[in-house]
Amino acid sequence: MNSTRLGGQAFNHGPSSNSEQEYDRLRDLARKEQGQHQHFAAEARQAYDHGDGSKAHDMSEKSKEHAAAADRYNKQASEFIFRENNAVGKVASDTIDLHGQFVEEAEEIVEQRIRYAQSTGQQHLHVIVGKGNHSPGHVQKIKPRVEQVCQELGLQYNTEHNEGRMYIDLRPGQHAPPQMPAYNYQQHHEPQHQQYGQPHYQSAYPMGNAPQYSYANAAGGGFPGGQQHQQQQQQYGGAQQQMGYQQQQMGYQEPQQQGKKPSLSNCCGICVVM
């Protein structure tokens, strides 16, 4: 999995070597699990093509197990990098930094942080989205998704003078967001703070929902007709049925949550990281 990171790194404030190693370890474990997911998905497809429905089902189940494991490791990496980049002395309490997040993760984090901030009476939120300098074609990946979330929630927003940072007005109704002065990262980096490094937030996902990754969605069924095969096994106590599944092309689909558009990143192949 090739990962494009903002500024060539996931950390925005000079991480310790231990922190960087832990983040890389979690992402590497996720990549390995994705590889196993793809391997067993291919095995399921091959077994199905040879008419072995039982083996296809078994391989599909293994594929889904590895996809779920990859999901867990990526979620841990997302939480870890969020706590590291959003700590006291690194960003202000009204700001979230999305460095190191996949597009799926960034979208879910922003929506949950907005809802949580609104529930606590906060009136605005600054979001560091990156300039896309290290994305393919220098195209920003995170910012369009944050804008989409704001539009879906009916919130006003604008881009600050630093193009890698956005201002979101959390108040309902039509308000003209103020034009913010250029943001100085060094000015807000306070390593002398008594609580420096302590996380502002205990979780990147305060509302509880987890991001939906493309490889996890692709695991559903694992082979053409896989869902129907599972239903038949439940209905007939696992007895093999004559395979009459409708052929369909197996592919890796973008994550699609209810009410949301498909993701712009492909975590099976190329994962876009801010």
N, C-alpha and C positions, 0 to 999 in steps of 0.2 A: 504494500500500500504506500503510494507516494503521498506525502503530506506537505502542503504549502502553509508556511507559518508567517504571520505578520512580522516583519523585521528579521526574518530568518530564525526566530526563536519564539518559544511559547511564553517565556517569562518577560515581564515588562519592567522589572526593577532589579536586575542582577541577582539571580537566584544563587543559593548555596549549591555546591556540587551535589550534595546529598538530595536536595529537592529536585534538581534536574534529573538525576539518576532515577529517582522514584517515579517521576512523571513518565520518563522514557520507558521504564520497566513496565508500567501499566499499559501504555500504548503498544509496546512490543508484544505483551501477552495477548492483547486484544487482536493484534494482527495474526498471531499464530492460530488463535481460535477461529478467526475468519477463514484462514487457509484450510483448516480442518472442516469447517462448515462447507466450503466450496468443494472439497474433496468428496465428502460423503454425499453432497447433493448430486455430484456427477455420477457417483456410484449408484445412487437411487435411479437416476435417469437411465443409466446403462442397464440396470436390472429390469426396469420397466420395459425398455425396448426389446429385451430378450424374453419377455412374458413372465418374469418371476416377480409377481406382485408382492409376495411375502418379504422377499429380500429388499425390494424397493421400499416397502414400508419401514423395515428395520433401518435401512440406510438413511431414510428421510428423518426418522426419529433422532438418529445420531447427529445428522446435519443440524437439526433444530436445537439440540443440546449445546452444540458448539457455538451456534449463533447466539444463544442466550448467554453463554459464558463470555463471548466477545462483548456483548451488550453490558454485562456487569463490569468488566475491566475498563471499558471506555467510560462508563458512568463514574467509576472510581477516579479515573484520570481527570475527568471533567470537574468533579468535586474538588480534587486535590489542587488543580491549577487555579480554580476559582478562589479558593481560600488563600493561596499564595499571593495571587495578584490583587486581591481585594482585602488587604489587611490594613490595620491602623498604621498610619505613617506612609502608606504607599498610594492610597486614593482617599478622597474625602468620603464622608459617610453618605453623601447623596449621589455617588458615582459608582458604576460597575464597569469593570474592565473585562473584555471578552477575549483577551489574548489566549491562544492555545486551545480554543473551543472549535469543534466541528460545527458546521452550519446548523445541523439538526439540534445540537446542544445549545448554541447561541440563541436560536429562535425560542426554544422552550424556556431558557433562563430569562430572557427579556420579558416574555409574556408573564411568567410567574412573578418576577421582580416587580413588574408594573402593578399587577393585581395586589401583591403584598403591600407595596408602598401606598397604594390607594387606601387599603384597609387600615393603615396606620396614620392616615391623614397627611402623608407627604404630598407636596404639590408639584414637584418636578423631579426629574431623574436625568443625570448625565450618563451617557453610554459610550464607552470607548469601543469603536467598531473597526478601527484600522483603515488605512488608506489603500490597501490592496497592492502595495508596492511589490510584493513577492508572490502575488497570485498570477496564474496564467493570463497573459495579456494585460497585466496590471489592472484587472477588473475587480472592483470591490465585491466580495461575496457576502459578507455579513450585513453591511449597511442596507442593501435592498430588502433583505429579510426583516430587519428591524423596522424599516419603513412600512412593510406590508403588515406587520403586527400592529403598528400604530394606526394604520388605516382601518384595519378590521375592528379595532377597539374604539374608533372614533376619536383619537387623540391627535392634537396638533404637535408638530415637531419641526425642528430645523437643524441644519448642519452648522456647527460652530466654525469659527475662523480656522481652527485646526480641523482639516477635512476628515480626520479620523475619529472625530468625536461628535456626538449628537446631543441635542437638548430635547427632552420630551416633557410636554406640559401634561400633568396628570389630572388636571381639573376637567370636569365634564363641560361640554358646551364649546362654543367657538371663542378661542382666545388666540391672540397673536403672540407666539413665543418670542421672548426678547432676543435681541442679537447679543450673543455672548462674546466677550473679548477673547483674544487668542489664549489658548490654554498652555500654561508652562508646566511641563511635567516635573522639572526639577524643583520648581517652587512648591509643589505639593508633595514632594518626596521628603519626608522628615525622619531620617534614621535615628535622630536624637530623641524622638518621642518616647516617653516612658513605656508605652504599651506597643511600641513598634513591632510589627510582625504578627500581632494578635488579630485574628480574623474579625472583620466587621460582621460577617454573617456565618452562621453555623452550617448553612447549606446553600448551594447554588439554586436549589429547587424548593423554595419554602412552601409551595402549595402541594408538594408530594408527587406530582407526576414526573415520570422519567422521559427522557428523549426517546424517540422512535428512530432506530437506525435502519438503513436500507437492507443490510444483510439479514437482519432479523425478520423483516417483512418477506424477503425472498425465501426464507426457510419454510414458510407456511405451505405444508403439503410436500415439498421437497422434490416432487416429480409430477408429471401430468396426471390429474385425477387423484392425487394423493389424499385430498380431503374426503373425497367420496369413498376411497378405500378405508379410511379410518372410520367413517360412519358405518360402513358395512361390517367392519370387524366388531364394533360395539353392538350392532343390532343382532348379529348372528354368533356372538360369543367367540369371535376370532376365527371362525371357519372361513377358509378361502372361498371366494366367489369367482365366478367367471369374469375375466377382465373385459369390461365393455366401456372403458373410460374414454371419454372424448379427448382426442389428442389436442394439446395446446402447447404453444412454445413456452419452454421454461426460460425465465430470465430474471435478472436482478433488478427489482423495481425500486424506485425512489421511496423513501418513507412518506407516508401520507396519513396524517392524523385527521380526526373528524373536524371538518370545518376549515382545514388548512390545505393549501396548495402543495403539490409535490415538492420535495426538497431539490435544491440546486446542486447538491453534492452527491458523489457516488462513493459510498464507503466500501464498496467492493471494487477495488481498483484504484480509484483516486479519491482520497478523503481530503476535502478542503478544510484547512485549518486557518483560523484568523492569524 
